[in-house]
Amino acid sequence: MLTLFAVLTLGFVTSLLPFMYPDTLMNVLGAHLNVVLGELVAGWVPSVRGTLVSATRGTHALTLPGVLTVYGAPLMLVLVALRNR
């Protein structure tokens, strides 16, 4: 469970990098991760385009509310599970 928490936290911080440092080299990994997750979310739930997923140049990427939604619930569940352990 602790490993899952570490992976989710690392992914969350990495996905936030493009929003914290938009025009730097640091955001390359986070931008790629947001594109991959955006494609997955847009494929599963097409109605979230525009709010959680933005479409630009034929690709989909997570927006800031999308990152918070994708990582928020799993992080909270893992934190509650770790606390009750």
N, C-alpha and C positions, 0 to 999 in steps of 0.2 A: 504494500500500500504506500509505503514511503517512496519507493521508486516511481510509482505512478504520479505521486505528488510532485516529485522533482521534474519529471518529464513534462507534466502539464504546466508547471511554473516556467520552465525553460521555453516552452512553446509560446506561452502567453507573453513573456518579456520579448521574445524574438519577434512576435507579430506586432508588438507595439512600437518597435524601432522605426518603421517607416513613418509613423505619425509623430514621433518625437524628433527624429532627424530626417526630414523629408528629402533634402538634396545632398546627402553625403554618401560615402561609400559604405558606411555602417549598415544601411538599410537594405542592402542587396539580398541577404539571406531572409530577412523578414518579409520583404516584398515578394520573393519567390514563394515563401510559405503561405502568404495571404492569397496568392493566385491559385495555388493548389487547393487550399481549403475553400476558396470562393467557387472554384469549379465544382467541387464536391457538393457544397451546399446548394448551389444553383441547379445542379442536376437532380438532387433529391427533392427540393422544395422550390419549384420555379416561381412561386408567388412572392418570394423574398427579394427578388431583384429590385434594386433601387433603394431599399432601406438597409438591408444587411449585406448585400452584394452589389457592387457597381460593375457595370459592363463598359469596358473601353477597348477599342481596337480588336474586338472579337474575343477577348478574354474576360473572365470574371475575377474580381478580387474582393476580399472582405473589406468592408468599411470599418470605422472605429466601433460603431454599435454592433457590427457583426462579430468583431473580435471579442468584445465583451460578452456577447451572447454565446458564442461557441465555447469560450473558455470559462465563463463565469459559473454556469451550473455545474460542470464537472469538478471544478476546483472547490466549490462549496460542498459538494457531496463528499469529496475525498477529505476535506478538512473536518467535516462532521464525523466521518468514519474514523479518522485518526484520533479525534478528541474522545470518542466513545470507546476507544480501544483499551 
